[in-house]
Amino acid sequence: MAIRFPKMASAKHMLRRILSSTENADVPKGHLAVYVGEKQKRFVVAVSYLNRPAFQELLGQAEEEFGFHHPTGGLTIPCREEVFVDLICSL
C-alpha cells in the first residue's frame, strides 16, 4: 500500500505549469501573468490566488512600490523569485 500526498503532487504539477510558461506564451483563461524578482521573471498564476491573504500582502507591497504603474505592462511583484515560488507552492 502506497502513501499518497495529494497536495504535494498537485503543488509539483502546478509549479511545473507555472515555471514552464514562456515570455511569449498566451495567458490561459482564469490566470494572470506576474513579474517577480530583479530579473522580472514571468509567472502565470491562477486568478483564484488573488483572494489568498498571503498573495494579497504581496499585492499590497506591489501597490506601495509601483502604485498602478507597472513598467513591464503586467503585474510586478516586489519580492525574490524563491520567496514567490515558496508562496505559490504553499497555497
KAPENOR-V177214 format. One record per residue. N is the residue number from 1. RES is the residue in three letters. SS is DSSP state (alpha for helix, beta for strand, coil for the rest). Layout:
BEGIN
N;RES;SS, N;RES;SS
END
This chain:
BEGIN
1;MET;coil, 2;ALA;coil, 3;ILE;coil, 4;ARG;coil, 5;PHE;coil, 6;PRO;alpha, 7;LYS;alpha, 8;MET;alpha, 9;ALA;alpha, 10;SER;alpha, 11;ALA;alpha, 12;LYS;alpha, 13;HIS;alpha, 14;MET;alpha, 15;LEU;alpha, 16;ARG;alpha, 17;ARG;alpha, 18;ILE;alpha, 19;LEU;alpha, 20;SER;coil, 21;SER;coil, 22;THR;coil, 23;GLU;coil, 24;ASN;coil, 25;ALA;coil, 26;ASP;coil, 27;VAL;coil, 28;PRO;coil, 29;LYS;coil, 30;GLY;coil, 31;HIS;beta, 32;LEU;beta, 33;ALA;beta, 34;VAL;beta, 35;TYR;beta, 36;VAL;beta, 37;GLY;coil, 38;GLU;coil, 39;LYS;coil, 40;GLN;coil, 41;LYS;beta, 42;ARG;beta, 43;PHE;beta, 44;VAL;beta, 45;VAL;beta, 46;ALA;beta, 47;VAL;alpha, 48;SER;alpha, 49;TYR;alpha, 50;LEU;alpha, 51;ASN;alpha, 52;ARG;coil, 53;PRO;alpha, 54;ALA;alpha, 55;PHE;alpha, 56;GLN;alpha, 57;GLU;alpha, 58;LEU;alpha, 59;LEU;alpha, 60;GLY;alpha, 61;GLN;alpha, 62;ALA;alpha, 63;GLU;alpha, 64;GLU;alpha, 65;GLU;alpha, 66;PHE;alpha, 67;GLY;coil, 68;PHE;coil, 69;HIS;coil, 70;HIS;coil, 71;PRO;coil, 72;THR;coil, 73;GLY;coil, 74;GLY;coil, 75;LEU;beta, 76;THR;beta, 77;ILE;beta, 78;PRO;coil, 79;CYS;coil, 80;ARG;coil, 81;GLU;alpha, 82;GLU;alpha, 83;VAL;alpha, 84;PHE;alpha, 85;VAL;alpha, 86;ASP;alpha, 87;LEU;alpha, 88;ILE;alpha, 89;CYS;alpha, 90;SER;alpha, 91;LEU;coil
END
